[in-house]
């Protein structure tokens, strides 16, 4: 298989290994996950960041803490970017 044929799967770093694309997100961003919440909503607000990330459902306010690695795999996209305070 040629690299051109598999470009859409990811990127290859300089050593020929697969590199995972890092998604950019921050505190108070509203994100969409790959699977929706049982309440019917699929918008989550990031309320804590660290080794684990806590997200809160915008529909029912239920919060879930998941490891950062798992969050990176399950996050689909950022819906609303939080405004940063300029000091």
Residue pairs with C-beta under 8 A, 6 or more apart in sequence:
3 12
9 18
10 18
10 19
10 20
10 21
11 18
11 19
11 21
12 18
12 19
13 19
20 72
22 72
23 72
23 75
23 78
24 78
25 31
25 46
25 75
25 78
26 46
26 49
26 81
26 82
26 84
27 46
27 47
27 48
27 49
27 82
28 45
28 46
28 47
28 82
29 45
29 46
29 78
29 80
29 81
29 82
30 43
30 44
30 45
30 46
30 58
30 78
30 79
30 80
30 82
31 43
31 44
31 45
31 46
31 55
31 75
31 76
31 77
31 78
31 79
32 42
32 43
32 44
32 75
32 76
32 77
32 78
32 79
33 42
33 44
33 55
33 74
33 75
33 76
34 74
34 75
34 76
35 42
35 74
36 42
37 44
37 57
37 59
37 60
37 62
39 57
39 59
39 60
39 62
40 59
41 57
41 58
41 59
41 60
43 57
43 58
43 59
43 79
44 55
44 56
44 57
44 58
45 55
45 56
45 58
46 53
46 54
46 55
47 54
47 55
47 56
47 63
48 54
48 65
49 68
50 68
51 67
51 68
52 65
52 66
52 67
52 68
53 65
53 66
53 67
53 68
53 71
54 63
54 64
54 65
55 63
55 64
55 65
55 66
55 71
56 62
56 63
56 64
57 63
57 64
66 74
